[in-house]
Amino acid sequence: MAQDRAPFDAIDLDSPVAIDKLAAELATKRVVFVGEIHNRYDHHLNQLEIVRLLHNLDSNLAIGVEYFPQTVQQQVDDYIAGRTSEQEFLRATDYFKNWGYDYRLYAPIFRYAREQHIPVRALNVPNELPSAVAKVGVAGLSESQRKYLPREREPADDAYRTRLRGAFQAHGPSKPGDFEHFVEAQLVWDEGMAESAAAYLEANPGRRIVILVGAGHLEFGSGIPKRLERRTHATYAIVLSSGEAIEPHMADYLLLSEKQELPPAGILGVNLEDKNDECRIKSLSPGGAAEKAGLKKGDVLLAVDGQTVKATTDVRLVTWDKKPGDHVRIKFRRKRAEREVEVELAAAAPSLG
């Protein structure tokens, strides 16, 4: 039996859409979703470029991000408005606890938003909520937990459930009912971010928004896009970057970019643990910067470059932008004696994987 058409579509990867044409097409949409694999530096550079292109065409633009819960919106506003420093912003939003990915991946986006006075909307639900739903389901939540649930939650379509099952099975053994709770948790994320974005669009009828989130929330529109459209009927486009398996209809545009690595970070070479309001060295990398400086397992860190340390986050706040060869002063306690050393930070050892 003859086929009506070929069982595939051919795409010439050497004939890309011109960047100005892409920008013009995206500018016809009120919402542009730009996905990411969280640790891909090139994906974040792509996101920044899309934001720049659209802002050049229409300055009445906002950015929505997955990286912060809605509860820290004021702290995000304070940084974008220039009322707080970058370090104060990271501390106030508890970035390293709430998100945790290397902030150098995201810093250029937030700095550009601050320079250009582009509002940034914290879209996510509190971190604890999806985790709780994944354990006990929505029905098992306490009253205090339920107050953060999105008001509307529509079921996942069959294709989305299939994709979620693949992600779920990668987590290892499970009990009966765990997968349904996993799906519920994903929908709390999707619907929560869609609800937050919809509220912003309703309150700001003249604005467009670029939404930066993990690609899994966007593929085929099943996660956030269709749930935002259900609430607002806003026109939208989905932009993904290379690195995922390419399938028909998964996005409106695919950005082909070579994988890039962040420049090496300057690290102490320690594994830290928080206990009783103290930050203690749990282990050291053999031959690492801290070991070379004389620090030992069990030492309690008291200050880094004059900044008081009570938790691992305090160390990360001081060192996140350091480079190999930079020096930091470490004040620490060993047994009952307080001491101080200077540490020359080193690059991480090459991965053997």
Secondary structure as UniProt FT lines:
FT   TURN            13..14
FT   HELIX           19..26
FT   TURN            27..28
FT   STRAND          31..36
FT   TURN            38..39
FT   HELIX           41..57
FT   STRAND          61..69
FT   HELIX           70..72
FT   HELIX           73..80
FT   TURN            81..82
FT   HELIX           86..92
FT   TURN            93..94
FT   HELIX           95..98
FT   HELIX           103..105
FT   HELIX           107..116
FT   STRAND          120..124
FT   HELIX           128..136
FT   HELIX           138..140
FT   HELIX           143..146
FT   TURN            147..148
FT   HELIX           158..169
FT   TURN            170..171
FT   TURN            176..177
FT   HELIX           178..203
FT   TURN            205..206
FT   STRAND          208..214
FT   HELIX           215..217
FT   HELIX           219..221
FT   TURN            222..223
FT   HELIX           224..232
FT   STRAND          236..241
FT   TURN            242..243
FT   TURN            248..249
FT   STRAND          253..255
FT   STRAND          270..275
FT   TURN            276..277
FT   STRAND          278..284
FT   TURN            286..287
FT   HELIX           289..292
FT   TURN            293..294
FT   TURN            297..298
FT   STRAND          300..304
FT   TURN            305..306
FT   STRAND          307..308
FT   HELIX           312..319
FT   TURN            320..321
FT   TURN            324..325
FT   STRAND          327..334
FT   TURN            335..336
FT   STRAND          337..344
//
